[in-house]
Amino acid sequence: MKKSIIIKLQNLTKRYTELEFLLSNNYKKFNKEEFFKLSKEKSELFELNELFVLWLSIKSEIKNIKLLLRDSVIGELAEEELCVLLKKKNKTERKIETLLIPIDPYDKNSCFIEIRAATGGLEAAIFSGELCKMYMRYADLRSWKVNIINMHAGDQGGYKVVILKVIGIGVCKRLKFESGGHRVQRVPQTESQGRIHTSTCTVAIMPEAPKSEKIILNTIDLKIDTFRSSGAGGQHVNTTDSAVRITHLPTGNVVECQDERSQHKNKEKALSVLSAKIYAEKNAKKESESSLMRKNLLGTGSRSDRNRTYNFPQNRVTDHRINLTLYRLNEILSGKLDLFIDPLLREYQADLLLMTE
């Protein structure tokens, strides 16, 4: 381990010892709130302290074993023991590094995914439909629940815009890297000369605010319009003002919802998405203060971000943030997103670990 991490662990172990002494010998001095606060701090440091003590013990054993390597009688056994200890030491170091990474408060949240067709017209809309299916398949592989909140169908398939709500454990932790621009390179069905076109869709990941941080929307800040839904849905949907458009005047955010037959339900869904948008913008300001690497990995959801290129003729997908190219496009579109998410997560955690040194 790096010297800076060892020094940090030494300080944390010292603090853990102090807390043990305070809670064992001076607990009567503290009121209920102070005692709870100190107990919580101690419990948070417990595993790190145990692992560091174990690491020091393994390090000492390795030092002693190395002295026996030249022994003609037990040298071979010592070498085998050394290999076991080095593996144990590396495993312990990985656990320590994982615990030192700051916890992202949004990782456990459910989220909304907004997919918009950007440049490319009809082809962009078709590709947004394919991205939607990709995320739904990925959610299915993870046993997450997906609700379609709103959709505007494209003229020849796909969506001009579609909003999904993904519910489950660790949703934001794995999907937060998807915000940004997604490019597709292929020959569109409407192309008569066989030329490859480049189209773009944008994806925005918006964490659902926890109850403790719920965004309060004042009625005076909202402009609510109702209109007739478009597209499939039957006579009732297309002849009543069930669709809802809500504009948040202070931020200019606009959300539409027409998926439900009931105006009340559409309004409820639209308000939930609007809250998530405002919450996401609030979080984005915090992220902008983080390191450049962190901002590049997380993205902003804007069109200027270029996350990934999906090249159909070459069966290739490239994530430009970590320069990773895989020739497994069909697998990725079928929901095997962990092929990119796992390396992104490792890179992100490595960056966070550097920030803690």
Secondary structure as GFF3:
##gff-version 3
##sequence-region A 1 357
A	DSSP	alpha_helix	3	25	.	.	.	ID=ss1
A	DSSP	three_ten_helix	27	29	.	.	.	ID=ss2
A	DSSP	alpha_helix	32	66	.	.	.	ID=ss3
A	DSSP	alpha_helix	75	100	.	.	.	ID=ss4
A	DSSP	beta_strand	111	117	.	.	.	ID=ss5
A	DSSP	alpha_helix	122	141	.	.	.	ID=ss6
A	DSSP	beta_strand	145	153	.	.	.	ID=ss7
A	DSSP	beta_strand	159	167	.	.	.	ID=ss8
A	DSSP	alpha_helix	171	175	.	.	.	ID=ss9
A	DSSP	three_ten_helix	176	178	.	.	.	ID=ss10
A	DSSP	beta_strand	180	186	.	.	.	ID=ss11
A	DSSP	beta_strand	197	207	.	.	.	ID=ss12
A	DSSP	three_ten_helix	211	213	.	.	.	ID=ss13
A	DSSP	three_ten_helix	219	221	.	.	.	ID=ss14
A	DSSP	beta_strand	222	227	.	.	.	ID=ss15
A	DSSP	alpha_helix	234	239	.	.	.	ID=ss16
A	DSSP	beta_strand	243	248	.	.	.	ID=ss17
A	DSSP	beta_strand	253	257	.	.	.	ID=ss18
A	DSSP	alpha_helix	263	287	.	.	.	ID=ss19
A	DSSP	alpha_helix	292	298	.	.	.	ID=ss20
A	DSSP	beta_strand	306	311	.	.	.	ID=ss21
A	DSSP	beta_strand	316	319	.	.	.	ID=ss22
A	DSSP	beta_strand	324	326	.	.	.	ID=ss23
A	DSSP	alpha_helix	329	333	.	.	.	ID=ss24
A	DSSP	alpha_helix	338	356	.	.	.	ID=ss25
###
